[in-house]
Amino acid sequence: MKSVADGPRPCQTGLPLSGPCYPRWVKPLAAIAVLALALALAACGGDSDEFAATPTAPAETPAVQPTDVTFETSDGVAIAGSLWRVDSPAIVVFAHMRGSNRDGWRPVAERVAADLGVAALTFDFRGHGDSDDGELGEIDLDLEAAVAFARAEGYERVIVAGASMGGTAAIAVAAREDLAGVIAVSSPAEFEGIDAAAAIGGVTEPALFIAAQGDQPYRHDVEELHDAASGPKDILLLPGNDHGTRLLGRNDAERFVAAILDFVREHR
């Protein structure tokens, strides 16, 4: 076996080069080069947040992959959605906040499908994402169409979960539909003529209300909606002032997601 002593050696001064050897100045320069490379890497941001956030391995592929779907509202608006098909009697229909799209709820939809074995549907409200344009005051018709589409797919128990304006629409729809449950996150009492405060008395389904403590005036609206609901109900007030699905970006986001999963688990 070749030993370290058998490798290249410093060349003897005044002797001819015979066999593998290196000039005595090479080894110090190599060490300097290594040190320079290390300093250069550090200068490129080795300790930066961006570097630390780079994944070391590919993310795991979700157990259930969504498929693109489309459906039409009662006033003829084409709505684009994503459906996590699961062989279960229940489905959660997620309604996003203003300025967002169906991807706002995607992390929770994936957890509902993978962790609970419950189907999930996200969609773009009119004027958002891949859906047709339309008046925001009619978004309750989009959610109503999403519920009808879910039932046409064979899901008997429908839970609706809405963020901000999506929660206002969820309450309005829950008051006129027979649902398995409703979740309202950071939801205003009224949005573009959709009056959740007037509808909440007709919501007899189990309901979960969520808001951040500093998210005013929406925390106040959520508390009043909770108090006026006539069915089984619960409320969760989280620290901070984040609004709607921005709660998913908080350090305690898992508490937010866990509350939704627990509600779905109980009422699926």
Number of C-alpha atoms within 10 A of each C-alpha: 4 6 6 8 7 9 10 11 14 13 16 13 9 6 7 8 12 8 10 11 13 14 12 13 9 11 12 9 11 11 11 12 12 11 11 12 12 12 12 12 11 12 11 10 12 14 11 11 9 9 11 11 8 8 8 7 6 6 7 6 7 11 11 16 14 21 11 12 14 16 17 18 20 10 11 12 19 20 25 22 22 20 21 23 19 19 13 16 15 23 33 28 24 28 33 27 25 15 10 16 22 22 17 22 25 19 11 20 27 22 19 22 25 17 12 16 21 24 27 27 29 28 31 28 34 24 18 20 18 17 21 16 14 16 10 19 14 17 25 23 22 28 27 21 20 26 24 17 18 22 16 10 11 13 21 16 19 26 27 30 27 26 29 25 28 29 32 34 33 30 33 25 25 26 20 12 16 14 19 21 27 29 29 29 31 32 33 26 25 16 18 12 9 21 16 27 20 15 21 24 16 19 25 19 21 20 25 21 23 27 31 21 17 16 18 16 13 23 24 18 19 30 19 14 25 22 14 17 21 16 16 13 18 15 19 17 17 19 14 13 16 19 22 27 21 14 23 19 10 14 8 12 14 13 15 20 17 13 15 19 17 11 19 24 14 10 15 20
